[in-house]
Amino acid sequence: MDAQFALAGKDFAISVTDKKVARSIVTMKHNLDKTYELTPSTLISVAGEPGDTSNFSEYIQGNVRLYSIRNSQDLTPSETANFIRGELATALRSRRPYQVNILVTGFDKNTGEASLYWIDYLSAMSKLPFAAHGYCSYFVYSIMDREYTADITLAQGLEIVKKCMATLKMRFLVDFPDYTIKIVDKDGVRELPMSEL
């Protein structure tokens, strides 16, 4: 039961994930960061089976860094998303598929635009202005659909995040006491503490 959602404006993207790791009726961890920084301006957040998410994310992180070293340049968010989709598709057709849902957020320094890619465990991919994975999507999509505009500012984006969290707290059966909130923009990836939201 993961809560994972994100939104992208023209020059920023916000990624939000819960910190809880649970299986069946047992909560195993309350402080896991489910995001991985692939490049200075690209971030993925993962949801799914704990073993698969860490294995696949570390594999992707290592290969993206290897590409950067070999070619003396970083992958763009679009290139990163397509690489991830290809690796998930290859794994899906093998004996070891990954049960991983991913949101790729990033800022392309060539175009000066932020982007968000939604990728599921079946390797379906789509570029979207806002996205979610998990049960939280039943609650947050309506809020993001109503509040999101094409010319959204960072402050407005954070207000949407606050509304989504408040709705999850009030309506969702599972309590997520803490979230990891990360912002990706021209200055790179930075974490926003819950106290500053």
Residue frames as a rotation matrix with the C-alpha (Angstrom) as fourth column:
MET 1
0.578 0.816 0.000 0.00
0.816 -0.578 0.000 0.00
0.000 0.000 -1.000 0.00
ASP 2
-0.547 -0.825 -0.139 2.13
0.796 -0.565 0.217 2.80
-0.257 0.008 0.966 -1.33
ALA 3
0.718 0.626 -0.304 1.16
0.474 -0.760 -0.445 6.43
-0.509 0.175 -0.843 -1.76
GLN 4
-0.471 -0.879 0.075 3.01
0.578 -0.243 0.779 7.97
-0.666 0.410 0.623 -4.67
PHE 5
0.640 0.652 0.406 2.03
0.739 -0.380 -0.556 11.03
-0.208 0.656 -0.726 -6.69
ALA 6
-0.489 -0.823 -0.287 3.69
0.606 -0.558 0.567 13.85
-0.627 0.104 0.772 -8.60
LEU 7
0.753 0.642 0.145 2.97
0.543 -0.482 -0.688 16.88
-0.372 0.596 -0.711 -10.74
ALA 8
-0.376 -0.898 0.229 4.98
0.862 -0.248 0.442 18.95
-0.340 0.364 0.867 -13.19
GLY 9
0.612 0.442 -0.656 4.79
0.167 -0.883 -0.439 22.64
-0.773 0.159 -0.614 -14.01
LYS 10
0.967 -0.254 -0.025 6.67
-0.096 -0.268 -0.959 24.44
0.237 0.929 -0.283 -16.77
ASP 11
0.199 -0.972 0.127 9.93
-0.459 -0.206 -0.864 24.74
0.866 0.114 -0.487 -14.84
PHE 12
-0.554 -0.359 0.751 9.55
-0.832 0.252 -0.493 22.43
-0.012 -0.899 -0.439 -11.82
ALA 13
0.044 0.592 -0.805 8.28
-0.213 0.793 0.571 19.02
0.976 0.147 0.161 -10.80
ILE 14
-0.210 -0.014 0.978 7.16
-0.977 -0.043 -0.210 17.82
0.045 -0.999 -0.004 -7.36
SER 15
-0.195 0.088 -0.977 7.41
-0.166 0.979 0.121 14.18
0.967 0.186 -0.177 -6.31
VAL 16
-0.107 0.256 0.961 5.65
-0.989 -0.130 -0.076 12.88
0.105 -0.958 0.267 -3.19
THR 17
-0.077 0.091 -0.993 6.00
-0.108 0.989 0.099 9.37
0.991 0.114 -0.066 -1.72
ASP 18
0.849 0.333 0.411 5.09
-0.455 0.060 0.889 7.89
0.271 -0.941 0.202 1.62
LYS 19
-0.151 -0.977 0.149 7.84
-0.900 0.073 -0.431 6.47
0.410 -0.199 -0.890 3.84
LYS 20
0.178 0.324 0.929 6.03
-0.796 0.603 -0.058 3.35
-0.579 -0.729 0.366 5.05
VAL 21
-0.552 -0.275 -0.787 6.99
-0.661 0.720 0.212 -0.22
0.509 0.637 -0.579 4.10
ALA 22
-0.164 0.601 0.782 4.26
-0.794 0.390 -0.466 -2.72
-0.585 -0.698 0.414 4.86
ARG 23
-0.729 0.040 -0.683 3.36
-0.436 0.742 0.510 -6.27
0.527 0.670 -0.523 3.90
SER 24
-0.281 0.744 -0.607 -0.03
0.577 0.636 0.512 -7.76
0.767 -0.206 -0.608 4.70
ILE 25
0.769 0.639 0.005 -0.85
0.355 -0.434 0.828 -6.61
0.532 -0.635 -0.561 8.25
VAL 26
0.434 -0.711 -0.553 2.74
0.798 0.019 0.603 -5.81
-0.419 -0.703 0.575 9.27
THR 27
0.949 -0.279 0.148 4.49
-0.186 -0.872 -0.453 -2.45
0.255 0.402 -0.879 8.98
MET 28
0.592 -0.784 -0.186 8.21
0.795 0.606 -0.025 -3.10
0.133 -0.133 0.982 8.63
LYS 29
-0.565 -0.817 -0.117 9.59
0.821 -0.571 0.021 0.41
-0.084 -0.084 0.993 8.31
HIS 30
0.523 0.774 -0.358 8.41
0.748 -0.618 -0.243 4.00
-0.409 -0.141 -0.902 8.81
ASN 31
0.510 -0.411 -0.756 11.28
-0.185 -0.910 0.370 6.00
-0.840 -0.049 -0.540 7.33
LEU 32
-0.138 -0.570 0.810 12.20
0.707 0.516 0.483 4.64
-0.693 0.640 0.332 3.88
ASP 33
-0.096 0.023 -0.995 13.00
-0.543 -0.839 0.033 7.14
-0.835 0.543 0.093 1.13
LYS 34
0.230 0.307 0.923 11.41
0.480 0.790 -0.382 5.60
-0.847 0.531 0.034 -1.97
THR 35
0.973 0.024 -0.231 13.08
-0.173 -0.588 -0.790 8.04
-0.155 0.808 -0.568 -4.36
TYR 36
0.252 -0.922 0.294 16.35
0.727 0.381 0.571 7.66
-0.638 0.069 0.767 -6.25
GLU 37
0.587 -0.173 -0.791 18.30
-0.426 -0.896 -0.121 10.51
-0.688 0.408 -0.600 -7.78
LEU 38
0.696 -0.279 0.662 19.55
0.611 0.714 -0.341 9.32
-0.378 0.642 0.667 -11.18
THR 39
-0.167 -0.709 0.685 21.17
0.798 -0.505 -0.328 12.52
0.578 0.492 0.650 -12.42
PRO 40
-0.899 -0.201 -0.388 21.46
0.408 -0.705 -0.580 15.98
-0.157 -0.680 0.716 -10.83
SER 41
-0.704 0.666 -0.245 18.13
-0.670 -0.738 -0.082 16.88
-0.235 0.106 0.966 -12.47
THR 42
-0.105 0.688 -0.718 16.26
-0.579 0.545 0.606 13.55
0.809 0.479 0.341 -12.73
LEU 43
-0.693 0.008 0.721 14.51
-0.684 0.308 -0.661 11.67
-0.227 -0.951 -0.208 -9.96
ILE 44
-0.358 0.668 -0.652 12.46
-0.195 0.630 0.752 8.47
0.913 0.396 -0.095 -9.85
SER 45
-0.411 0.317 0.855 10.00
-0.881 0.102 -0.462 7.45
-0.233 -0.943 0.237 -7.17
VAL 46
-0.682 0.037 -0.730 9.10
-0.320 0.883 0.343 3.79
0.658 0.468 -0.591 -6.92
ALA 47
-0.073 0.696 0.714 6.19
-0.950 0.170 -0.262 1.77
-0.303 -0.698 0.649 -5.57
GLY 48
0.408 0.256 -0.877 5.66
-0.584 0.811 -0.035 -1.96
0.702 0.526 0.480 -5.44
GLU 49
0.884 -0.132 -0.449 7.25
0.354 0.815 0.459 -5.01
0.305 -0.564 0.767 -3.85
PRO 50
0.843 -0.535 -0.052 10.10
-0.347 -0.616 0.707 -3.84
-0.410 -0.578 -0.706 -1.55
GLY 51
0.109 -0.855 0.508 12.74
0.281 0.517 0.809 -6.20
-0.953 0.054 0.297 -2.95
ASP 52
0.206 0.046 0.977 11.87
0.972 0.102 -0.210 -5.47
-0.109 0.994 -0.024 -6.56
THR 53
0.954 0.223 0.200 11.78
0.252 -0.958 -0.134 -1.71
0.162 0.178 -0.971 -6.05
SER 54
0.620 -0.778 -0.101 15.24
-0.395 -0.421 0.817 -1.52
-0.678 -0.467 -0.568 -4.47
ASN 55
-0.043 -0.663 0.748 16.86
0.466 0.648 0.602 -4.00
-0.884 0.375 0.281 -6.88
PHE 56
0.324 0.239 0.916 15.43
0.946 -0.091 -0.311 -2.44
0.009 0.967 -0.255 -10.02
SER 57
0.995 0.095 0.031 16.03
0.094 -0.995 0.046 1.14
0.036 -0.043 -0.998 -8.87
GLU 58
0.417 -0.909 -0.019 19.65
-0.269 -0.143 0.953 0.49
-0.868 -0.392 -0.304 -7.98
TYR 59
-0.066 -0.368 0.927 20.14
0.761 0.582 0.286 -1.29
-0.645 0.725 0.242 -11.33
ILE 60
0.626 0.377 0.682 18.71
0.738 -0.567 -0.364 1.72
0.250 0.732 -0.634 -13.20
GLN 61
0.942 -0.291 -0.166 20.68
-0.171 -0.843 0.509 4.18
-0.288 -0.451 -0.845 -11.06
GLY 62
0.137 -0.948 0.286 23.93
0.093 0.300 0.949 2.34
-0.986 -0.104 0.129 -11.78
ASN 63
-0.051 -0.119 0.992 23.30
0.940 0.328 0.088 2.15
-0.336 0.937 0.095 -15.53
VAL 64
0.858 0.365 0.362 22.32
0.462 -0.855 -0.234 5.82
0.224 0.368 -0.902 -15.82
ARG 65
0.729 -0.661 -0.177 25.50
-0.319 -0.557 0.767 6.80
-0.606 -0.503 -0.616 -13.95
LEU 66
-0.055 -0.745 0.665 27.56
0.463 0.571 0.678 4.49
-0.885 0.345 0.314 -16.17
TYR 67
0.409 0.283 0.867 26.07
0.910 -0.199 -0.364 6.18
0.069 0.938 -0.339 -19.25
SER 68
1.000 -0.006 -0.016 27.01
-0.003 -0.988 0.157 9.60
-0.017 -0.157 -0.988 -17.82
ILE 69
0.363 -0.929 0.067 30.60
-0.194 -0.005 0.981 8.50
-0.911 -0.369 -0.182 -17.20
ARG 70
-0.102 -0.408 0.907 31.03
0.717 0.602 0.351 6.85
-0.689 0.687 0.232 -20.61
ASN 71
0.145 0.303 0.942 29.49
0.951 -0.304 -0.049 9.70
0.272 0.903 -0.332 -22.60
SER 72
-0.792 -0.532 -0.298 30.41
0.608 -0.735 -0.301 12.72
-0.059 -0.420 0.906 -20.45
GLN 73
-0.718 0.644 0.263 26.79
-0.553 -0.758 0.346 13.86
0.422 0.103 0.901 -20.40
ASP 74
-0.749 0.523 0.407 23.64
-0.173 0.439 -0.882 13.01
-0.640 -0.731 -0.238 -18.48
LEU 75
-0.678 0.653 0.338 20.52
0.699 0.429 0.573 11.44
0.229 0.624 -0.747 -19.91
THR 76
-0.721 0.566 0.400 17.55
-0.525 -0.823 0.218 13.79
0.453 -0.053 0.890 -20.25
PRO 77
-0.484 0.611 0.627 14.38
-0.583 0.309 -0.751 12.90
-0.653 -0.729 0.206 -18.31
SER 78
0.529 0.698 -0.482 12.78
-0.818 0.269 -0.508 11.68
-0.225 0.663 0.714 -21.57
GLU 79
0.024 -0.628 -0.778 15.75
-0.646 0.585 -0.492 9.45
0.763 0.514 -0.392 -22.39
THR 80
-0.843 -0.315 0.436 15.80
-0.536 0.415 -0.735 8.14
0.050 -0.853 -0.519 -18.83
ALA 81
-0.046 0.923 0.381 12.08
-0.718 0.234 -0.656 7.28
-0.695 -0.304 0.652 -18.92
ASN 82
0.617 0.268 -0.740 12.46
-0.762 0.437 -0.477 5.46
0.196 0.858 0.474 -22.23
PHE 83
-0.432 -0.828 -0.357 15.47
-0.584 0.559 -0.589 3.52
0.687 -0.046 -0.725 -20.92
ILE 84
-0.727 0.223 0.649 13.49
-0.564 0.345 -0.751 2.48
-0.391 -0.912 -0.125 -17.81
ARG 85
0.354 0.930 -0.099 10.52
-0.793 0.242 -0.560 1.45
-0.497 0.276 0.823 -19.93
GLY 86
0.324 -0.323 -0.890 12.78
-0.734 0.508 -0.451 -0.67
0.597 0.799 -0.072 -22.13
GLU 87
-0.751 -0.660 0.025 14.37
-0.498 0.542 -0.677 -2.42
0.434 -0.521 -0.735 -19.16
LEU 88
-0.408 0.701 0.585 10.95
-0.622 0.255 -0.740 -3.14
-0.668 -0.666 0.332 -17.62
ALA 89
0.556 0.623 -0.550 9.71
-0.820 0.305 -0.484 -4.52
-0.134 0.720 0.681 -20.96
THR 90
-0.120 -0.699 -0.705 12.76
-0.634 0.601 -0.487 -6.76
0.764 0.389 -0.515 -21.28
ALA 91
-0.892 -0.214 0.399 12.33
-0.453 0.445 -0.773 -8.04
-0.012 -0.870 -0.494 -17.72
LEU 92
-0.029 0.980 0.198 8.60
-0.815 0.091 -0.572 -8.61
-0.578 -0.178 0.796 -18.31
ARG 93
0.644 0.247 -0.724 9.42
-0.713 0.537 -0.451 -10.98
0.278 0.807 0.522 -21.15
SER 94
-0.444 -0.831 -0.335 11.94
-0.513 0.542 -0.666 -12.92
0.735 -0.124 -0.667 -19.05
ARG 95
0.026 0.405 -0.914 11.50
0.536 0.766 0.355 -15.22
0.844 -0.499 -0.197 -16.09
ARG 96
-0.388 -0.247 -0.888 12.18
0.912 -0.241 -0.332 -12.35
-0.132 -0.939 0.318 -13.66
PRO 97
0.023 0.437 0.899 9.68
0.481 -0.793 0.373 -9.51
0.876 0.424 -0.228 -14.12
TYR 98
-0.921 -0.333 -0.203 9.74
0.351 -0.479 -0.805 -6.63
0.170 -0.812 0.558 -11.66
GLN 99
0.183 0.974 -0.132 6.62
0.926 -0.126 0.356 -5.56
0.330 -0.188 -0.925 -9.75
VAL 100
-0.528 -0.494 -0.691 7.59
0.661 -0.749 0.030 -1.89
-0.533 -0.441 0.722 -9.85
ASN 101
0.568 0.644 0.512 5.57
0.805 -0.564 -0.184 1.24
0.171 0.517 -0.839 -10.64
ILE 102
-0.377 -0.869 -0.321 7.63
0.866 -0.454 0.212 4.34
-0.330 -0.198 0.923 -11.33
LEU 103
0.896 0.444 0.009 7.19
0.421 -0.843 -0.335 8.09
-0.142 0.304 -0.942 -11.63
VAL 104
-0.175 -0.962 0.211 10.09
0.983 -0.159 0.089 9.84
-0.052 0.223 0.973 -13.40
THR 105
0.903 0.370 -0.219 10.36
0.369 -0.928 -0.047 13.56
-0.220 -0.039 -0.975 -12.67
GLY 106
-0.076 -0.995 0.058 13.04
0.900 -0.043 0.434 15.73
-0.430 0.085 0.899 -14.16
PHE 107
0.666 0.140 -0.733 14.17
-0.086 -0.962 -0.261 19.04
-0.741 0.236 -0.629 -15.57
ASP 108
0.449 -0.482 0.753 15.62
0.885 0.353 -0.302 19.10
-0.121 0.802 0.585 -19.08
LYS 109
0.076 -0.514 -0.854 18.34
0.318 -0.800 0.510 21.75
-0.945 -0.310 0.102 -19.17
ASN 110
-0.808 -0.357 0.469 18.34
0.527 -0.081 0.846 21.73
-0.264 0.931 0.254 -23.00
THR 111
-0.311 0.793 0.524 14.69
0.638 -0.235 0.733 22.78
0.705 0.563 -0.432 -23.30
GLY 112
-0.902 -0.065 0.426 14.30
-0.239 -0.747 -0.620 24.47
0.358 -0.662 0.658 -19.90
GLU 113
0.066 0.996 0.065 11.17
-0.790 0.013 0.613 22.43
0.609 -0.092 0.788 -19.14
ALA 114
-0.635 -0.135 0.761 10.21
-0.656 0.613 -0.439 20.00
-0.408 -0.778 -0.478 -16.40
SER 115
-0.159 0.590 -0.792 8.51
-0.715 0.484 0.504 16.70
0.681 0.647 0.344 -17.18
LEU 116
-0.284 0.203 0.937 6.77
-0.767 0.537 -0.349 13.79
-0.575 -0.818 0.003 -15.51
TYR 117
-0.363 0.127 -0.923 6.54
-0.681 0.640 0.355 10.23
0.636 0.758 -0.146 -16.86
TRP 118
0.219 0.543 0.811 4.20
-0.872 0.481 -0.087 7.56
-0.437 -0.688 0.579 -15.49
ILE 119
-0.346 -0.367 -0.863 5.47
-0.690 0.723 -0.030 3.98
0.635 0.586 -0.504 -15.92
ASP 120
0.521 0.563 0.641 3.72
-0.845 0.444 0.297 0.88
-0.117 -0.697 0.708 -14.58
TYR 121
-0.071 -0.601 0.796 4.94
-0.512 0.707 0.488 -2.67
-0.856 -0.373 -0.358 -13.98
LEU 122
0.489 0.289 0.823 3.73
0.516 0.665 -0.540 -3.74
-0.703 0.688 0.177 -17.45
SER 123
-0.530 -0.848 -0.020 6.09
0.599 -0.391 0.698 -1.12
-0.600 0.358 0.715 -18.94
ALA 124
0.353 0.648 0.674 3.31
0.880 -0.474 -0.005 1.16
0.316 0.596 -0.738 -20.16
MET 125
-0.528 -0.615 -0.585 4.59
0.744 -0.668 0.031 4.73
-0.410 -0.419 0.811 -20.23
SER 126
0.376 0.637 0.673 2.96
0.823 -0.563 0.074 8.13
0.426 0.526 -0.736 -20.62
LYS 127
-0.831 -0.551 0.072 4.08
0.482 -0.779 -0.400 11.74
0.277 -0.298 0.913 -20.23
LEU 128
0.217 0.970 -0.106 1.56
0.820 -0.123 0.558 13.50
0.529 -0.208 -0.823 -17.99
PRO 129
-0.051 -0.198 0.979 1.16
-0.243 -0.948 -0.204 16.81
0.969 -0.248 0.000 -16.14
PHE 130
-0.207 -0.017 0.978 0.24
-0.977 0.046 -0.206 14.91
-0.042 -0.999 -0.026 -12.94
ALA 131
0.036 0.135 -0.990 0.21
-0.364 0.925 0.113 11.23
0.931 0.356 0.082 -12.00
ALA 132
0.021 -0.018 1.000 -0.19
-0.989 0.146 0.023 8.76
-0.147 -0.989 -0.015 -9.14
HIS 133
-0.357 -0.107 -0.928 0.34
-0.293 0.956 0.003 5.09
0.887 0.273 -0.373 -8.35
GLY 134
-0.938 -0.034 -0.346 -1.28
0.274 0.540 -0.796 2.91
0.214 -0.841 -0.497 -5.73
TYR 135
-0.158 0.946 -0.283 -4.51
0.982 0.182 0.058 3.21
0.107 -0.268 -0.957 -3.81
CYS 136
-0.347 0.001 -0.938 -3.89
0.428 -0.890 -0.159 6.90
-0.835 -0.457 0.308 -3.22
SER 137
-0.993 -0.066 0.095 -4.65
0.113 -0.391 0.913 7.51
-0.023 0.918 0.396 -6.89
TYR 138
-0.279 0.960 0.007 -8.36
0.866 0.248 0.433 6.96
0.414 0.127 -0.901 -6.15
PHE 139
0.421 0.429 -0.799 -8.27
0.819 -0.559 0.132 10.06
-0.390 -0.710 -0.587 -3.96
VAL 140
-0.146 -0.617 -0.773 -5.65
0.290 -0.774 0.563 12.40
-0.946 -0.142 0.292 -5.42
TYR 141
-0.709 -0.136 0.692 -6.48
0.699 -0.009 0.715 12.32
-0.091 0.991 0.101 -9.13
SER 142
0.305 0.906 0.293 -9.71
0.904 -0.372 0.210 14.26
0.299 0.201 -0.933 -8.64
ILE 143
0.624 -0.143 -0.769 -7.92
0.407 -0.780 0.475 16.96
-0.668 -0.609 -0.429 -6.63
MET 144
-0.452 -0.882 -0.133 -5.06
0.273 -0.279 0.921 17.30
-0.849 0.380 0.367 -9.11
ASP 145
-0.482 0.345 0.805 -7.49
0.871 0.086 0.484 17.31
0.098 0.935 -0.342 -12.05
ARG 146
0.608 0.793 -0.039 -9.56
0.786 -0.594 0.172 20.10
0.114 -0.135 -0.984 -10.49
GLU 147
0.728 -0.312 -0.610 -6.65
0.209 -0.747 0.631 22.26
-0.653 -0.587 -0.479 -9.23
TYR 148
-0.213 -0.934 0.286 -3.98
0.605 0.103 0.789 21.79
-0.767 0.341 0.543 -11.92
THR 149
0.880 0.352 -0.318 -3.45
-0.036 -0.618 -0.785 24.45
-0.473 0.703 -0.531 -14.59
ALA 150
0.713 -0.605 0.354 -0.90
0.634 0.340 -0.694 24.60
0.300 0.720 0.626 -17.40
ASP 151
0.117 -0.675 0.729 0.77
0.015 -0.732 -0.681 27.73
0.993 0.090 -0.075 -15.97
ILE 152
0.896 0.286 -0.341 0.95
0.290 0.206 0.935 26.46
0.337 -0.936 0.102 -12.38
THR 153
0.244 -0.820 0.519 3.57
-0.680 -0.525 -0.511 27.95
0.691 -0.228 -0.686 -10.04
LEU 154
-0.566 -0.546 -0.618 5.61
0.079 0.711 -0.699 26.08
0.821 -0.444 -0.359 -7.44
ALA 155
-0.901 0.261 0.346 3.58
-0.418 -0.309 -0.855 27.62
-0.116 -0.915 0.387 -4.60
GLN 156
0.078 0.978 -0.195 0.33
-0.997 0.076 -0.017 26.50
-0.002 0.196 0.981 -6.25
GLY 157
0.057 -0.156 -0.986 1.80
-0.370 0.914 -0.166 23.03
0.927 0.374 -0.006 -6.78
LEU 158
-0.883 -0.430 -0.190 2.67
0.036 0.341 -0.939 22.75
0.468 -0.836 -0.286 -3.10
GLU 159
-0.523 0.791 0.317 -0.88
-0.807 -0.341 -0.482 23.81
-0.273 -0.509 0.817 -2.20
ILE 160
0.325 0.605 -0.726 -2.19
-0.792 0.594 0.141 20.92
0.517 0.530 0.673 -4.34
VAL 161
-0.400 -0.567 -0.720 0.19
-0.013 0.789 -0.614 18.56
0.916 -0.236 -0.323 -2.54
LYS 162
-0.941 0.072 0.331 -1.16
-0.339 -0.192 -0.921 19.79
-0.003 -0.979 0.205 0.82
LYS 163
-0.046 0.998 -0.033 -4.74
-0.991 -0.050 -0.123 19.19
-0.124 0.027 0.992 -0.31
CYS 164
0.200 0.050 -0.979 -3.87
-0.480 0.876 -0.053 15.69
0.854 0.480 0.199 -1.52
MET 165
-0.753 -0.553 -0.356 -2.24
0.057 0.484 -0.873 14.82
0.656 -0.678 -0.333 1.80
ALA 166
-0.741 0.541 0.397 -5.18
-0.631 -0.361 -0.687 16.21
-0.229 -0.760 0.609 3.76
THR 167
0.238 0.860 -0.452 -7.62
-0.945 0.313 0.098 14.14
0.225 0.403 0.887 1.69
LEU 168
-0.088 -0.348 -0.933 -5.57
-0.149 0.931 -0.333 10.97
0.985 0.110 -0.134 2.17
LYS 169
-0.949 -0.304 0.084 -5.43
-0.106 0.056 -0.993 11.60
0.297 -0.951 -0.086 5.92
MET 170
-0.492 0.834 0.249 -9.18
-0.793 -0.310 -0.525 12.16
-0.361 -0.456 0.814 6.14
ARG 171
0.385 0.835 -0.394 -10.51
-0.918 0.303 -0.255 9.56
-0.094 0.460 0.883 3.68
PHE 172
0.081 -0.412 -0.907 -8.01
-0.553 0.739 -0.385 6.74
0.829 0.533 -0.168 3.24
LEU 173
0.899 0.342 -0.273 -8.08
-0.047 0.696 0.717 3.66
0.435 -0.632 0.642 5.44
VAL 174
0.350 -0.868 -0.352 -4.28
0.913 0.400 -0.080 3.53
0.210 -0.294 0.933 5.81
ASP 175
0.955 -0.068 -0.288 -2.52
0.056 -0.914 0.401 6.33
-0.290 -0.400 -0.870 7.68
PHE 176
0.298 -0.897 0.326 0.65
0.800 0.049 -0.598 7.74
0.520 0.439 0.732 6.12
PRO 177
0.715 0.055 -0.697 2.17
0.588 -0.588 0.556 9.89
-0.379 -0.807 -0.453 8.87
ASP 178
0.133 -0.778 -0.614 5.20
-0.160 -0.628 0.761 11.02
-0.978 -0.003 -0.209 6.89
TYR 179
0.906 0.166 0.389 6.07
0.358 0.189 -0.914 11.72
-0.225 0.968 0.112 3.25
THR 180
-0.308 -0.950 -0.060 9.17
0.602 -0.243 0.761 12.39
-0.737 0.198 0.646 1.20
ILE 181
0.834 0.550 -0.029 8.62
0.356 -0.579 -0.733 15.55
-0.420 0.601 -0.680 -0.84
LYS 182
-0.274 -0.962 0.012 11.21
0.564 -0.151 0.812 16.39
-0.779 0.229 0.584 -3.49
ILE 183
0.770 0.429 -0.473 11.32
-0.054 -0.694 -0.718 19.25
-0.636 0.578 -0.511 -5.97
VAL 184
-0.129 -0.772 0.622 13.19
0.816 0.274 0.509 19.07
-0.563 0.574 0.595 -9.26
ASP 185
0.908 0.361 -0.211 13.98
0.183 -0.796 -0.576 22.31
-0.376 0.485 -0.790 -11.11
LYS 186
0.774 -0.620 0.129 16.85
-0.067 -0.283 -0.957 24.15
0.629 0.732 -0.261 -12.83
ASP 187
0.189 -0.707 0.682 18.82
-0.940 -0.332 -0.083 24.05
0.285 -0.625 -0.727 -9.56
GLY 188
-0.732 -0.458 -0.505 18.59
-0.363 0.889 -0.279 20.26
0.576 -0.021 -0.817 -9.30
VAL 189
0.142 0.741 -0.656 16.84
0.305 0.598 0.741 17.97
0.942 -0.306 -0.141 -6.83
ARG 190
-0.792 -0.349 0.500 16.07
-0.364 -0.388 -0.847 19.16
0.489 -0.853 0.180 -3.31
GLU 191
-0.417 0.635 -0.650 14.00
0.740 0.653 0.164 17.75
0.528 -0.413 -0.742 -0.47
LEU 192
-0.341 0.429 0.836 11.30
-0.460 -0.852 0.249 19.80
0.820 -0.300 0.488 1.20
PRO 193
-0.983 -0.012 -0.185 10.73
0.151 0.527 -0.837 18.87
0.107 -0.850 -0.516 4.86
MET 194
-0.217 0.972 -0.092 7.12
0.824 0.233 0.517 18.26
0.524 0.037 -0.851 5.88
SER 195
-0.033 0.178 -0.984 7.42
0.848 -0.516 -0.122 21.09
-0.529 -0.838 -0.133 8.42
GLU 196
-0.737 -0.322 -0.594 8.00
0.020 -0.889 0.457 23.62
-0.676 0.325 0.662 5.60
LEU 197
-0.768 0.499 0.402 4.97
0.579 0.272 0.769 22.56
0.274 0.823 -0.498 3.56
